[in-house]
């Protein structure tokens, strides 16, 4: 019998360890690629709005395709879809590798390269729409229900760790190897993840309504999310935090123009949230998040907002590092709690669709948040834009606390039984 307090419960399943490694490599590659693109776009344009446009270009196909992707995932075998999605990601990464080569810069104008980058980001948005539903569904098919909270902790921590280590490595790699070689590292990580997927077994399709009309299927998924308050409130709260807390999107500006630390300092700043994420990864498995989950999520997002404000107003490198450390720490905690709520409150037959709604609320809001940060930085200035984002995040916590007092009392202890 699995001990629900065992911090390594999910890790005792071989397939879950393989899954974690695949997820780490994918997120590492994706986040590293995104930062390389950000750096190159700002290098070409010197325009904060151009950074924001990267997020907007990705969010359009991601949102457009998300619900349909969830429907497809609930109707099809997950491992095969996972292989297809990773292979498509590999093709896009190879295209980025080519676009950032000396050959392209010698034969094409900067504007043409910029348009090519935006086009590839757009294609990547379609691909990304499938990853959330596939990964969310796979976790529930790899470990038993009693291990869901522990699996959510390890899975979310792995995501968070890769999401901040990838950009940090990108920053150092840009400084020492240049953009083109940095993209090669992305290619290698994605290729290895593709090979590892063949170690996973085929999974059963648990949806009893195979062949259900797509509109009925989408309606069922949306209806479930909106009537399940624990899910709806948690993803809405996190959506606002991610949307207005996109200070990281402006980090190239802080590194170059405010803190004056260049690409090396950029890499160090990017590494600060990784340290916070690393601490979360090694402690969350030992500290149950099911008890008083609502209160813990509210506190984590409140601290997240405060860290954004401190980072925004800081002109001291080490204070900025501390703020970004807390940023990574609290973001990791909120992610783990939200994923635990989703895993425990979602029936198997609608996991793909619920994950697709979550990706619209949370995943796509990362890119929309990048656009919001770029736009407000253009309109208000960089520092006021970041402070505004932090204040809006804090406001969302206060609003949720008073509007949904029952969420504050949310406890998931009985859901794992």
MOTACOR-V190875 format. One record per residue. N is the residue number from 1. SS is DSSP state (hx for helix, st for strand, lp for the rest). NEAR is the number of other ideal C-beta (glycine too) atoms within 8 Angstrom. D_FIRST is the distance of its C-alpha to the first C-alpha in Angstrom with 1 decimal. Layout:
n:N ss:SS near:NEAR d_first:D_FIRST
n:N ss:SS near:NEAR d_first:D_FIRST
//
This chain:
n:1 ss:lp near:2 d_first:0.0
n:2 ss:lp near:9 d_first:3.8
n:3 ss:lp near:6 d_first:6.4
n:4 ss:lp near:10 d_first:9.2
n:5 ss:lp near:5 d_first:11.7
n:6 ss:lp near:9 d_first:10.9
n:7 ss:lp near:7 d_first:14.3
n:8 ss:lp near:8 d_first:13.4
n:9 ss:lp near:14 d_first:10.2
n:10 ss:hx near:13 d_first:12.6
n:11 ss:hx near:8 d_first:14.5
n:12 ss:hx near:7 d_first:11.9
n:13 ss:lp near:10 d_first:13.1
n:14 ss:hx near:5 d_first:16.6
n:15 ss:hx near:10 d_first:18.2
n:16 ss:hx near:14 d_first:17.5
n:17 ss:hx near:9 d_first:19.3
n:18 ss:hx near:11 d_first:22.2
n:19 ss:hx near:13 d_first:22.3
n:20 ss:hx near:11 d_first:22.6
n:21 ss:hx near:10 d_first:25.4
n:22 ss:hx near:12 d_first:27.2
n:23 ss:hx near:13 d_first:27.0
n:24 ss:hx near:11 d_first:28.4
n:25 ss:hx near:14 d_first:31.2
n:26 ss:hx near:15 d_first:32.1
n:27 ss:hx near:13 d_first:32.3
n:28 ss:hx near:13 d_first:34.0
n:29 ss:hx near:17 d_first:36.6
n:30 ss:hx near:11 d_first:37.1
n:31 ss:hx near:14 d_first:37.6
n:32 ss:hx near:17 d_first:39.8
n:33 ss:hx near:13 d_first:41.8
n:34 ss:hx near:10 d_first:42.3
n:35 ss:hx near:13 d_first:43.7
n:36 ss:hx near:17 d_first:45.9
n:37 ss:hx near:12 d_first:47.3
n:38 ss:hx near:12 d_first:47.8
n:39 ss:hx near:15 d_first:49.7
n:40 ss:hx near:11 d_first:51.8
n:41 ss:hx near:13 d_first:52.7
n:42 ss:hx near:15 d_first:53.8
n:43 ss:hx near:7 d_first:55.6
n:44 ss:hx near:10 d_first:57.6
n:45 ss:hx near:8 d_first:58.2
n:46 ss:lp near:5 d_first:58.0
n:47 ss:lp near:8 d_first:57.1
n:48 ss:hx near:13 d_first:54.0
n:49 ss:hx near:10 d_first:54.3
n:50 ss:hx near:13 d_first:53.8
n:51 ss:hx near:18 d_first:50.4
n:52 ss:hx near:17 d_first:49.5
n:53 ss:hx near:11 d_first:50.6
n:54 ss:hx near:18 d_first:47.9
n:55 ss:hx near:17 d_first:45.3
n:56 ss:hx near:12 d_first:47.4
n:57 ss:hx near:11 d_first:47.9
n:58 ss:hx near:15 d_first:44.2
n:59 ss:hx near:13 d_first:43.2
n:60 ss:hx near:10 d_first:45.6
n:61 ss:hx near:12 d_first:44.0
n:62 ss:hx near:17 d_first:40.4
n:63 ss:hx near:9 d_first:41.0
n:64 ss:hx near:7 d_first:43.1
n:65 ss:hx near:12 d_first:40.4
n:66 ss:hx near:15 d_first:37.2
n:67 ss:hx near:13 d_first:36.9
n:68 ss:hx near:10 d_first:38.0
n:69 ss:hx near:14 d_first:35.4
n:70 ss:hx near:17 d_first:32.7
n:71 ss:hx near:15 d_first:34.0
n:72 ss:hx near:11 d_first:34.2
n:73 ss:hx near:18 d_first:30.6
n:74 ss:hx near:16 d_first:29.3
n:75 ss:hx near:11 d_first:31.6
n:76 ss:lp near:9 d_first:30.9
n:77 ss:lp near:8 d_first:28.4
n:78 ss:hx near:12 d_first:27.1
n:79 ss:hx near:12 d_first:27.1
n:80 ss:hx near:9 d_first:30.8
n:81 ss:hx near:13 d_first:31.7
n:82 ss:hx near:13 d_first:30.1
n:83 ss:hx near:11 d_first:32.3
n:84 ss:hx near:8 d_first:35.4
n:85 ss:hx near:12 d_first:34.9
n:86 ss:hx near:13 d_first:34.6
n:87 ss:hx near:9 d_first:37.6
n:88 ss:hx near:9 d_first:39.6
n:89 ss:hx near:14 d_first:38.7
n:90 ss:hx near:12 d_first:39.9
n:91 ss:hx near:8 d_first:43.2
n:92 ss:hx near:12 d_first:43.8
n:93 ss:hx near:14 d_first:43.1
n:94 ss:hx near:9 d_first:45.5
n:95 ss:hx near:9 d_first:48.1
n:96 ss:hx near:15 d_first:47.7
n:97 ss:hx near:13 d_first:48.2
n:98 ss:hx near:9 d_first:51.4
n:99 ss:hx near:11 d_first:52.7
n:100 ss:lp near:12 d_first:52.4
n:101 ss:lp near:9 d_first:54.3
n:102 ss:hx near:6 d_first:57.8
n:103 ss:hx near:7 d_first:59.1
n:104 ss:hx near:12 d_first:58.3
n:105 ss:hx near:9 d_first:59.7
n:106 ss:hx near:5 d_first:62.8
n:107 ss:hx near:5 d_first:63.4
n:108 ss:lp near:7 d_first:62.1
n:109 ss:lp near:5 d_first:62.9
n:110 ss:hx near:7 d_first:60.3
n:111 ss:hx near:6 d_first:60.4
n:112 ss:hx near:8 d_first:59.4
n:113 ss:hx near:14 d_first:56.6
n:114 ss:hx near:12 d_first:55.4
n:115 ss:hx near:8 d_first:55.6
n:116 ss:hx near:11 d_first:53.6
n:117 ss:hx near:14 d_first:50.9
n:118 ss:hx near:11 d_first:50.7
n:119 ss:hx near:8 d_first:50.6
n:120 ss:hx near:12 d_first:47.7
n:121 ss:hx near:12 d_first:45.8
n:122 ss:hx near:12 d_first:46.5
n:123 ss:hx near:10 d_first:45.1
n:124 ss:hx near:11 d_first:42.0
n:125 ss:hx near:16 d_first:41.5
n:126 ss:hx near:10 d_first:41.1
n:127 ss:hx near:12 d_first:38.5
n:128 ss:hx near:13 d_first:36.5
n:129 ss:hx near:16 d_first:36.2
n:130 ss:hx near:13 d_first:33.8
n:131 ss:hx near:10 d_first:31.5
n:132 ss:hx near:15 d_first:29.9
n:133 ss:hx near:17 d_first:28.9
n:134 ss:hx near:14 d_first:27.7
n:135 ss:hx near:12 d_first:25.5
n:136 ss:hx near:15 d_first:24.1
n:137 ss:hx near:14 d_first:23.3
n:138 ss:hx near:14 d_first:21.8
n:139 ss:hx near:15 d_first:19.1
n:140 ss:hx near:12 d_first:17.7
n:141 ss:hx near:9 d_first:17.9
n:142 ss:hx near:10 d_first:16.2
n:143 ss:lp near:12 d_first:12.9
n:144 ss:lp near:5 d_first:10.8
n:145 ss:hx near:6 d_first:12.2
n:146 ss:hx near:8 d_first:9.7
n:147 ss:hx near:13 d_first:10.9
n:148 ss:hx near:14 d_first:14.5
n:149 ss:hx near:15 d_first:15.9
n:150 ss:hx near:15 d_first:14.8
n:151 ss:hx near:15 d_first:16.1
n:152 ss:hx near:14 d_first:19.2
n:153 ss:hx near:14 d_first:19.8
n:154 ss:hx near:14 d_first:19.8
n:155 ss:hx near:15 d_first:21.7
n:156 ss:hx near:14 d_first:24.2
n:157 ss:hx near:15 d_first:24.8
n:158 ss:hx near:13 d_first:25.4
n:159 ss:hx near:11 d_first:27.9
n:160 ss:hx near:16 d_first:29.6
n:161 ss:hx near:14 d_first:29.9
n:162 ss:hx near:15 d_first:31.4
n:163 ss:hx near:11 d_first:33.5
n:164 ss:hx near:16 d_first:35.3
n:165 ss:hx near:12 d_first:35.3
n:166 ss:hx near:15 d_first:36.8
n:167 ss:hx near:14 d_first:39.8
n:168 ss:hx near:13 d_first:40.2
n:169 ss:hx near:12 d_first:40.5
n:170 ss:hx near:17 d_first:42.8
n:171 ss:hx near:18 d_first:45.1
n:172 ss:hx near:10 d_first:45.4
n:173 ss:hx near:14 d_first:45.8
n:174 ss:hx near:15 d_first:48.5
n:175 ss:hx near:11 d_first:50.4
n:176 ss:hx near:5 d_first:50.3
n:177 ss:hx near:7 d_first:50.0
n:178 ss:hx near:6 d_first:51.2
n:179 ss:hx near:10 d_first:49.9
n:180 ss:hx near:10 d_first:50.2
n:181 ss:hx near:9 d_first:48.2
n:182 ss:hx near:14 d_first:45.6
n:183 ss:hx near:14 d_first:45.1
n:184 ss:hx near:9 d_first:44.6
n:185 ss:hx near:12 d_first:41.5
n:186 ss:hx near:15 d_first:40.1
n:187 ss:hx near:13 d_first:40.8
n:188 ss:hx near:8 d_first:39.0
n:189 ss:hx near:13 d_first:35.8
n:190 ss:hx near:15 d_first:35.8
n:191 ss:hx near:9 d_first:36.6
n:192 ss:hx near:9 d_first:33.8
n:193 ss:hx near:14 d_first:31.3
n:194 ss:hx near:11 d_first:32.9
n:195 ss:hx near:7 d_first:32.3
n:196 ss:hx near:12 d_first:28.6
n:197 ss:hx near:12 d_first:28.0
n:198 ss:lp near:6 d_first:28.7
n:199 ss:lp near:6 d_first:25.5
n:200 ss:lp near:12 d_first:23.5
n:201 ss:lp near:5 d_first:22.9
n:202 ss:lp near:5 d_first:24.6
n:203 ss:lp near:9 d_first:22.8
n:204 ss:lp near:4 d_first:23.2
n:205 ss:lp near:8 d_first:25.6
n:206 ss:lp near:7 d_first:24.0
n:207 ss:lp near:11 d_first:27.2
n:208 ss:lp near:5 d_first:28.7
n:209 ss:lp near:7 d_first:32.2
n:210 ss:lp near:7 d_first:33.1
n:211 ss:lp near:4 d_first:36.8
n:212 ss:lp near:9 d_first:37.0
n:213 ss:lp near:5 d_first:40.2
n:214 ss:hx near:8 d_first:39.5
n:215 ss:hx near:6 d_first:41.1
n:216 ss:hx near:8 d_first:39.0
n:217 ss:hx near:14 d_first:35.9
n:218 ss:hx near:13 d_first:36.9
n:219 ss:hx near:8 d_first:37.9
n:220 ss:hx near:10 d_first:34.5
n:221 ss:hx near:18 d_first:32.8
n:222 ss:hx near:11 d_first:35.3
n:223 ss:hx near:8 d_first:35.2
n:224 ss:hx near:13 d_first:31.5
n:225 ss:hx near:13 d_first:31.8
n:226 ss:hx near:7 d_first:34.8
n:227 ss:hx near:7 d_first:33.6
n:228 ss:lp near:9 d_first:30.2
n:229 ss:hx near:9 d_first:31.6
n:230 ss:hx near:11 d_first:28.7
n:231 ss:hx near:13 d_first:28.8
n:232 ss:hx near:11 d_first:32.6
n:233 ss:hx near:11 d_first:33.3
n:234 ss:hx near:14 d_first:30.9
n:235 ss:hx near:15 d_first:32.2
n:236 ss:hx near:10 d_first:35.8
n:237 ss:hx near:14 d_first:35.6
n:238 ss:hx near:15 d_first:34.3
n:239 ss:hx near:11 d_first:36.8
n:240 ss:hx near:11 d_first:39.7
n:241 ss:hx near:14 d_first:38.4
n:242 ss:hx near:12 d_first:38.2
n:243 ss:hx near:11 d_first:41.5
n:244 ss:hx near:14 d_first:43.5
n:245 ss:lp near:13 d_first:41.7
n:246 ss:hx near:15 d_first:42.7
n:247 ss:hx near:14 d_first:44.6
n:248 ss:hx near:8 d_first:43.1
n:249 ss:hx near:13 d_first:45.1
n:250 ss:hx near:16 d_first:48.2
n:251 ss:hx near:11 d_first:47.2
n:252 ss:hx near:11 d_first:49.7
n:253 ss:hx near:13 d_first:52.4
n:254 ss:hx near:12 d_first:51.3
n:255 ss:hx near:14 d_first:51.1
n:256 ss:hx near:10 d_first:54.5
n:257 ss:hx near:7 d_first:56.6
n:258 ss:hx near:10 d_first:55.2
n:259 ss:lp near:10 d_first:53.6
n:260 ss:lp near:7 d_first:55.6
n:261 ss:lp near:10 d_first:53.1
n:262 ss:hx near:9 d_first:53.3
n:263 ss:hx near:10 d_first:50.6
n:264 ss:hx near:10 d_first:49.3
n:265 ss:hx near:12 d_first:48.8
n:266 ss:hx near:17 d_first:47.3
n:267 ss:hx near:16 d_first:44.6
n:268 ss:hx near:12 d_first:44.0
n:269 ss:hx near:16 d_first:43.8
n:270 ss:hx near:15 d_first:41.3
n:271 ss:hx near:12 d_first:39.2
n:272 ss:hx near:15 d_first:39.0
n:273 ss:hx near:15 d_first:36.4
n:274 ss:hx near:13 d_first:34.3
n:275 ss:hx near:10 d_first:34.1
n:276 ss:hx near:18 d_first:32.8
n:277 ss:hx near:18 d_first:30.3
n:278 ss:hx near:9 d_first:29.2
n:279 ss:hx near:9 d_first:28.6
n:280 ss:hx near:15 d_first:26.6
n:281 ss:hx near:14 d_first:24.4
n:282 ss:hx near:8 d_first:23.6
n:283 ss:hx near:8 d_first:23.2
n:284 ss:hx near:14 d_first:21.6
n:285 ss:lp near:12 d_first:18.1
n:286 ss:lp near:6 d_first:18.5
n:287 ss:lp near:6 d_first:20.2
n:288 ss:lp near:6 d_first:18.4
n:289 ss:lp near:14 d_first:20.9
n:290 ss:lp near:12 d_first:19.6
n:291 ss:lp near:8 d_first:21.5
n:292 ss:lp near:7 d_first:25.3
n:293 ss:hx near:14 d_first:24.9
n:294 ss:hx near:12 d_first:28.4
n:295 ss:hx near:10 d_first:30.2
n:296 ss:hx near:11 d_first:28.6
n:297 ss:hx near:14 d_first:29.7
n:298 ss:hx near:14 d_first:33.2
n:299 ss:hx near:8 d_first:33.6
n:300 ss:hx near:13 d_first:32.5
n:301 ss:hx near:16 d_first:35.0
n:302 ss:hx near:10 d_first:37.7
n:303 ss:hx near:10 d_first:37.4
n:304 ss:hx near:16 d_first:37.4
n:305 ss:hx near:17 d_first:40.7
n:306 ss:hx near:11 d_first:42.2
n:307 ss:hx near:14 d_first:41.4
n:308 ss:hx near:17 d_first:43.2
n:309 ss:hx near:13 d_first:46.3
n:310 ss:hx near:12 d_first:46.5
n:311 ss:hx near:13 d_first:46.2
n:312 ss:hx near:13 d_first:48.9
n:313 ss:hx near:8 d_first:51.5
n:314 ss:lp near:9 d_first:50.9
n:315 ss:lp near:5 d_first:53.5
n:316 ss:lp near:6 d_first:52.0
n:317 ss:hx near:8 d_first:49.8
n:318 ss:hx near:6 d_first:47.5
n:319 ss:hx near:9 d_first:47.1
n:320 ss:hx near:14 d_first:46.2
n:321 ss:hx near:11 d_first:43.6
n:322 ss:hx near:10 d_first:42.0
n:323 ss:hx near:13 d_first:42.1
n:324 ss:hx near:14 d_first:40.4
n:325 ss:hx near:12 d_first:37.7
n:326 ss:hx near:14 d_first:36.9
n:327 ss:hx near:17 d_first:37.2
n:328 ss:hx near:17 d_first:34.4
n:329 ss:hx near:13 d_first:32.2
n:330 ss:hx near:14 d_first:32.5
n:331 ss:hx near:14 d_first:32.4
n:332 ss:hx near:17 d_first:29.1
n:333 ss:hx near:13 d_first:27.6
n:334 ss:hx near:14 d_first:29.0
n:335 ss:hx near:12 d_first:27.7
n:336 ss:hx near:16 d_first:24.1
n:337 ss:hx near:14 d_first:24.3
n:338 ss:hx near:14 d_first:26.1
n:339 ss:hx near:11 d_first:23.7
n:340 ss:hx near:16 d_first:20.8
n:341 ss:hx near:14 d_first:23.0
n:342 ss:hx near:16 d_first:23.8
n:343 ss:hx near:14 d_first:20.3
n:344 ss:hx near:12 d_first:19.1
n:345 ss:hx near:9 d_first:22.4
n:346 ss:lp near:11 d_first:23.2
n:347 ss:lp near:6 d_first:22.5
n:348 ss:hx near:8 d_first:21.9
n:349 ss:hx near:9 d_first:25.4
n:350 ss:hx near:13 d_first:27.3
n:351 ss:hx near:15 d_first:25.5
n:352 ss:hx near:17 d_first:28.4
n:353 ss:hx near:19 d_first:31.0
n:354 ss:hx near:16 d_first:29.3
n:355 ss:hx near:16 d_first:28.9
n:356 ss:hx near:18 d_first:32.5
n:357 ss:hx near:15 d_first:33.7
n:358 ss:hx near:14 d_first:31.7
n:359 ss:hx near:15 d_first:33.5
n:360 ss:hx near:12 d_first:36.8
n:361 ss:hx near:12 d_first:36.2
n:362 ss:hx near:13 d_first:34.7
n:363 ss:hx near:11 d_first:35.1
n:364 ss:hx near:14 d_first:38.6
n:365 ss:hx near:11 d_first:39.6
n:366 ss:hx near:11 d_first:39.2
n:367 ss:hx near:14 d_first:42.1
n:368 ss:hx near:12 d_first:43.9
n:369 ss:hx near:16 d_first:43.5
n:370 ss:hx near:15 d_first:45.1
n:371 ss:hx near:14 d_first:48.0
n:372 ss:hx near:13 d_first:48.2
n:373 ss:hx near:18 d_first:48.4
n:374 ss:hx near:17 d_first:51.0
n:375 ss:hx near:10 d_first:53.1
n:376 ss:hx near:12 d_first:53.1
n:377 ss:hx near:16 d_first:53.9
n:378 ss:hx near:9 d_first:56.9
n:379 ss:hx near:6 d_first:58.0
n:380 ss:hx near:7 d_first:57.2
n:381 ss:lp near:6 d_first:56.9
n:382 ss:hx near:12 d_first:53.8
n:383 ss:hx near:9 d_first:53.2
n:384 ss:hx near:9 d_first:53.8
n:385 ss:hx near:15 d_first:51.5
n:386 ss:hx near:16 d_first:48.5
n:387 ss:hx near:12 d_first:49.2
n:388 ss:hx near:11 d_first:49.5
n:389 ss:hx near:18 d_first:46.1
n:390 ss:hx near:17 d_first:44.6
n:391 ss:hx near:10 d_first:46.4
n:392 ss:hx near:11 d_first:45.2
n:393 ss:hx near:16 d_first:41.6
n:394 ss:hx near:12 d_first:42.1
n:395 ss:hx near:8 d_first:43.9
n:396 ss:hx near:14 d_first:41.0
n:397 ss:hx near:13 d_first:38.7
n:398 ss:hx near:8 d_first:41.3
n:399 ss:hx near:8 d_first:42.0
n:400 ss:hx near:13 d_first:38.3
n:401 ss:hx near:10 d_first:37.9
n:402 ss:hx near:6 d_first:40.9
n:403 ss:hx near:6 d_first:40.6
n:404 ss:lp near:9 d_first:36.9
n:405 ss:hx near:8 d_first:36.2
n:406 ss:hx near:7 d_first:33.2
n:407 ss:hx near:13 d_first:31.5
n:408 ss:hx near:10 d_first:32.0
n:409 ss:lp near:8 d_first:29.8
n:410 ss:lp near:12 d_first:27.0
n:411 ss:lp near:10 d_first:23.5
n:412 ss:lp near:14 d_first:20.3
n:413 ss:hx near:7 d_first:17.8
n:414 ss:hx near:6 d_first:17.6
n:415 ss:hx near:8 d_first:17.3
n:416 ss:hx near:12 d_first:13.7
n:417 ss:lp near:3 d_first:12.7
//
